[in-house]
């Protein structure tokens, strides 16, 4: 069962990530339809998920929230590498594949963007997407992110080199 609701949306709510949610994350992270799009090449163990929870979620000052539809987990969204001096952070997210196409990722990103700019006083968010992952790029573009650059043949996915597309959004652009 998800932790307390932190942010409320129309289709999804963002809940505090709890240790009990690691089983869900563990399953999703190892789904071949997911890990290929997350710049991962090695299987994630439950130990990896616990370390993520202990050293990043619970201890690092980053913000990671469980995306839920009707209190059922469907994904995760977060702000990574928050730099309060520069006012920037990296946005990361994924939704389990059976929940694709319902707008959950788009709304979760919108909620976190508003939170980042209105509550955390950040001035810029950035995100990376693999060029073949058009769905992830659409989520960013629907939320006002613009392509800022491209790391040519930066990743290796399914036996081929792939570009990584860098997106950015400034606080005054939304």
N, C-alpha and C positions, 0 to 999 in steps of 0.2 A: 504494500500500500504506500502510495507516495507520501512524502512529507507535507508540511503545510503549504498551501497555495501562497506564492509570493507575488505573482502578477496574473491578472485576470484578462482573458481575451474573449472573443466571441465564439471561436471554435476550439481553442486550446487555452489551457491555463499552464503557467510555469510554476513548478513546485520546487521546494528545497530538495536538493539531492541528498538522499540518506544511504547509509550502508546497505540497507535492504534492497536498494535499487540496482546494486551491482550485478545481480544475476541477469536482469534485463539487459544492461549494458554489455555484459560479457557475451550474451547470445547475439546481440545485434552486431557488435564489433567483429565477430567471427563469421558473419554472413558474407559470402563472396560478393554479393551485390552491394555491400557496404564498404568492406575494408579496401577494396580496389579504389574507391573514390576518396579515401581518407589518407592517402599517402602512406599506407601501411603495406608491408610485404611479408610480415611474420605473424603467425597466430598470436593472439592475445590470451594470456592465461588469467585465471581468476586472481592469481597473485598480482599480475599486472594491473588489473582493475582495482584491487585493494590499495596498491601503491599509488595509483592515480587518485583514489579517494583520500588517502591519508596525507599525501604530500602535495597535492594540488587543490583538491576541493576543500578539504578541512583545514589546510595549513598555509596556503600560499597567497591568499588575498585575491585570487581570481574568482570569477563568478560563473558557476555552472549550475544550470537549472534543468530539471526534468520536464520535458514537454508532454502534457497529458491531454487526452481527449476523453471527456466523461470519466475522469480520474484513472484512466488506463494509460500507462506510459506508451508513447509512440516515438520518442526521440529525446535528444539533448541539445541544448544551446548554451553558449557561454562566451565570456570575454576572457581571452588569454593574454598573457604578457602585458598586463595593464601598466602603463608608464605614467604615473601621476605628474611627473615633471614635464613631460612633453604633451600630456593629455591625449594619448593614443592607446588603442588596444586592438588586438586581433579578434575578430568574430569567428566562431566556429560553430557548426551545427550538423546534425544528421537526423534523419527520420527513418525508422525501420521501413523496409521496402513495401510491405503490405499496406502501409499507410501513405504511400506516395500518391500524389494527384488530388489530395483533398485540401490543399492550402495550409496544412499544418506548419510546414517549415516556413512558409512566407509569413504567417501570422506570428510565429515564435520569434523570428528575426525582427519583425516590426516591434514587438513588445520589448525585446532586449535593446534595440536601437534607441527607443524612447527612454528606457531606463538609463542607458549609458550616457545620453546627452542631458537628460533632465535631472537625474539623481547623482550620477558619478562625475558630472561636470567635464566629461571628456569632450574633446574638440574634433577628433577624427577616429573613425573605425576603418579597418582594412580586413580583407579576406582573400584567401587564395582558393581557386577552383581549378581542377584539371580541365583542360580544354574539351575533352570528350564528354564531360559531365555538364551537358546543356541544362539539365534541370536545376542544378545548383546555381548556375549562372543566372537563370531566370529568376530564382528566388532573390538573389542579390539585386538584380536590375529592377524588379518590382518594388524593392525597398529603396530605390534611389541611388544605389551604388553605381559607380561608373568605372569602366575599365581604365586602369592607370598604367598598365604595362603588361608585358608578357615575358616570361622566362622560357625561352625557346628550348624545346627538347630537354626540359629540366627533370622530368619524371620518367619512370619506366613502368609501364602497365601492360600486362598481357603480352609481353614480348615485343613491345614497341615503345619508342620514345614518344613522350607527350609533352605539350606545352603546359605551363602553369600560368593561369591568368590572374593577375593581381587587380583587385577591386578596391575602391575607397569611397568613403562618404564623409563629408564634413558636416559639422553640426548645423551650420547655417544653410545647408542644401536640402534639408528635408522639409 
